[in-house]
Amino acid sequence: MVFDIVRLACGPWVGRPDLRAAFFEGYGRELADKEERSLRCLAALDAVSAISWGVPHHDPEIVARGRATLARLERGDAA
């Protein structure tokens, strides 16, 4: 389940805690601590993957998304 929400956490939810809250309200529960840790790890992997794909394919938007995710994780912000 956590893998399925990485793109949301690294995309539409960034800067929009209301969207995250609405999602989990509909889902019926928040993530457990273990799931939150998994989300952070999976977000880091997604970010590195975005950068490693975006650079050779000259896709600055994908690279920027990956770098922004890593910066948020480094600051300790939500994934």
N, C-alpha and C positions, 0 to 999 in steps of 0.2 A: 504494500500500500504506500509506503513512504516514497519509494522510487517514483511512483506515479505523480507525486505532487512537487517534485523538484523543479520542473519547468514553471509551475505556478509561483513557487517561492522565489525563484530567481528572475521572474518576469513580472507578471501583472500585480503580484502582491508587494513588490518593492515600493515602499513609500505609501502603501495603501493597506494599513492594518484593518480597515473596515472590510475589505474584500476577503482577507484571511479569516476574519471573525465570521463573516457570512458563510464562507465555505464550511468551516467547522461546525457552525450552528446547524447547517443542513446535514452534515455528516453525522452529527449526534454526539460528538466528543472531540476534545482536543487531543493532540499527540501526547503519548506517554513520554517520560524522560528519555527512555531508551530510543524511542522513535525520533525525538528531537535531535539527539546525538547522531543518529543515522542520517537524518536530513542534512545536518551540517556536513557530514562526511561526503554524502552523495552530491551535495551542492558544490563542494570543492572539486570533486571528480568531474562534474559537469563543466565547471569553469575551466579547468585545465584542458578538457576535451575541446571546448569551444575555442580556446586560444590556439591549441595545436592544430585545429582544423582551419580556423579563420586566417591565420598568418599565411600559410602557403596558398590559400585560395583567395587571398586579397579581399577578405570580407571584414572591413573595419567595425561594422556593427556587432558582429559575433565576437570579435576580439574584445571590444569595449564591454560587452555584457559579461564576458568571462573575467576580465580584469576588475570590473565593478563588484562582481560577486566575491572574488578573492579579497578585495579591499573591505567589504562589509564583514566577511568572516574574520578577517584580521582584527577589525575593530571590536568584534564580539557582538555585532548586530545579528538579528535573526537571519537565518538562511533565506 
